[in-house]
């Protein structure tokens, strides 16, 4: 309970995002399953979730580095960054982390920005 008398574990929609994030984290790490097969599936889903989050983070980082390199207007610096970003995006799409159409759109936008600079 907070000083205002609201329960922190069950926040209302208008509560600060900190409480919502804390609850979201608890929801993903707590185990509410009883059957052995369900426990295993839960463990597998957590592993996949962490793997996918890391891969998505790598894609975002590669895109950000490519955009920063493009912003310098230096083709020599931007070319390897664009190539690396495209590789990371296509790799994530091939593994199903992002959709293929989304990957195509991201690659196209980066290539277009690189061509214009």
C-alpha positions in Angstrom: 0.0 0.0 0.0 1.2 3.5 -0.8 0.6 6.5 1.4 -2.5 7.4 -0.6 -4.0 4.0 0.1 -3.7 2.4 -3.3 -2.3 -1.1 -3.8 1.0 -1.0 -5.7 0.7 -4.6 -6.9 -2.6 -4.0 -8.7 -2.2 -0.5 -10.3 -5.0 1.4 -12.0 -4.6 2.5 -15.6 -3.7 6.0 -14.5 -0.8 5.0 -12.2 2.8 5.9 -12.9 4.6 3.6 -15.4 7.1 2.5 -12.8 4.5 0.5 -11.0 3.2 -1.0 -14.3 6.7 -2.0 -15.3 7.3 -3.7 -12.0 4.1 -5.6 -12.4 4.9 -6.6 -15.9 8.3 -7.9 -14.8 6.8 -10.0 -12.1 4.3 -11.4 -14.5 7.0 -12.7 -16.8 9.3 -14.2 -14.1 6.8 -15.8 -11.7 5.8 -19.4 -12.4 2.1 -20.1 -12.2 2.1 -23.6 -13.8 1.7 -27.0 -12.2 2.3 -29.6 -14.9 5.8 -30.6 -15.8 5.2 -30.1 -19.5 3.8 -26.6 -18.8 6.8 -25.8 -16.6 9.2 -26.8 -19.4 7.2 -24.8 -22.0 7.4 -21.8 -19.6 11.2 -22.1 -19.3 11.5 -22.4 -23.1 9.4 -19.3 -23.6 11.5 -17.3 -21.2 14.7 -18.4 -23.0 13.2 -17.5 -26.4 11.9 -14.1 -25.0 15.4 -13.2 -23.8 17.0 -14.3 -27.0 14.5 -12.3 -29.1 14.8 -9.2 -26.9 18.6 -9.3 -27.3 18.4 -9.7 -31.0 15.8 -6.9 -31.4 18.1 -4.7 -29.3 21.0 -5.5 -31.6 18.9 -4.5 -34.6 17.9 -1.2 -33.1 21.5 -0.5 -32.2 22.7 -1.2 -35.7 20.0 1.0 -37.2 20.9 3.8 -34.8 24.6 3.6 -35.7 23.8 3.5 -39.4 21.6 6.6 -39.1 24.3 8.4 -37.1 26.9 7.5 -39.7 24.5 8.7 -42.5 24.0 12.0 -40.7 27.8 12.7 -40.9 27.4 12.9 -44.7 30.6 10.8 -45.0 30.0 7.9 -47.5 33.2 6.2 -46.4 32.0 6.0 -42.8 28.3 5.3 -43.6 28.8 2.4 -46.0 30.0 -0.2 -43.5 27.4 0.9 -40.9 24.6 0.6 -43.5 25.8 -2.8 -44.6 26.0 -4.0 -41.0 22.5 -2.7 -40.2 21.1 -4.4 -43.3 22.7 -7.6 -42.3 21.3 -7.4 -38.7 17.8 -6.6 -40.0 17.8 -9.4 -42.6 19.1 -11.9 -40.0 16.4 -10.9 -37.5 13.8 -11.3 -40.2 15.0 -14.7 -41.3 14.8 -15.9 -37.6 11.2 -14.5 -37.3 12.2 -11.8 -34.7 10.8 -9.1 -37.0 8.4 -9.6 -39.9 9.9 -9.8 -43.4 8.0 -6.8 -44.7 9.1 -4.7 -41.7 12.7 -5.7 -42.4 12.3 -4.8 -46.1 10.9 -1.4 -45.2 13.7 -0.7 -42.7 16.4 -1.7 -45.1 14.8 0.4 -47.9 14.6 3.5 -45.7 18.2 3.2 -44.6 19.4 2.6 -48.1 17.4 5.6 -49.4 18.8 7.8 -46.6 22.4 6.6 -47.4 21.9 7.3 -51.1 20.6 10.8 -50.4 23.5 11.7 -48.1 
